[in-house]
Amino acid sequence: MLPELLKRNYKLNIWSAGCSHGAEPYSLAIILDEISPGHNHRILATDIDEGVMARATNGGPYSPNDTRNVSKVRLQKYFSESAGGYQVRDTLKNRVEFKHLNLIGEHFETGFDLIICRNVIIYFTEKAKNNLIERFCRSIKDKGVLFLGATETLAVAPGRGLERLGICFYQKETINIRELAPLRVPVHV
Ligand SMILES: C[S@@+](CC[C@H](N)C(=O)[O-])C[C@H]1O[C@@H](n2cnc3c(N)ncnc32)[C@H](O)[C@@H]1O
């Protein structure tokens, strides 16, 4: 998806929603550094859990098990060894903006080229999930992409905003937002 998105936008605005301890946004930052060096992309990473966010904002430590799929070359370039395993180097850490955010009940930004929300909505009720997907849809730019976990399949209908691109990927259709019914942010779901 990233090369496709880069064809349309030189500088991408990406959101990792439910980023946990940061593996997702840092992996993304590494890939973007490799495929588009020198571009100043924005990577926003949010989670509701302050505990996991602490490790994410600190850039680790990530254990040898956490980094088992990271190549030696990438480990050397993007991490330094620390007592607890590996620590993300500042050059990579500074590319990710971390924020506390509850996906249910809090407003969020718009204008994203890509929203990654993997293995988060499986824990939500059907009502909360549908509401969140519709709000994500409004937050993604036209032709932008939503990336969900492999088991979080959406039932998409033409004209409702999202078109399936692959097992985990959905692309925003060009729609007139005024045609969609008004939507409110739920407080209790
Ligand atoms: C299983 S982890 C997935 C982490 C990451 N996306 C991945 O796939 O590796 C689910 C994350 O969703 C977060 N989460 C659950 N409910 C949330 C909510 N209402 N708002 C924001 N984050 C939430 C949890 O704190 C947890 O870090």
The ligand as a Gaussian input file, in Angstrom:
#p B3LYP/6-31G(d) Opt

LIG

0 1
 C       -4.022000      -6.544000      20.822000
 S       -3.410000      -4.909000      20.967000
 C       -3.016000      -4.568000      19.273000
 C       -1.751000      -3.781000      19.129000
 C       -1.291000      -3.515000      17.705000
 N       -2.279000      -2.791000      16.936000
 C       -0.897000      -4.792000      17.024000
 O       -1.685000      -5.369000      16.265000
 O        0.220000      -5.251000      17.252000
 C       -4.886000      -3.945000      21.207000
 C       -4.608000      -2.535000      21.683000
 O       -5.821000      -1.787000      21.585000
 C       -5.877000      -0.891000      22.681000
 N       -7.269000      -0.474000      22.900000
 C       -8.306000      -1.238000      23.345000
 N       -9.419000      -0.487000      23.463000
 C       -9.096000       0.771000      23.073000
 C       -9.822000       2.000000      22.984000
 N      -11.108000       2.092000      23.322000
 N       -9.165000       3.094000      22.547000
 C       -7.865000       3.014000      22.207000
 N       -7.117000       1.887000      22.260000
 C       -7.726000       0.775000      22.700000
 C       -5.290000      -1.712000      23.832000
 O       -4.837000      -0.882000      24.892000
 C       -4.161000      -2.477000      23.138000
 O       -2.925000      -1.817000      23.246000

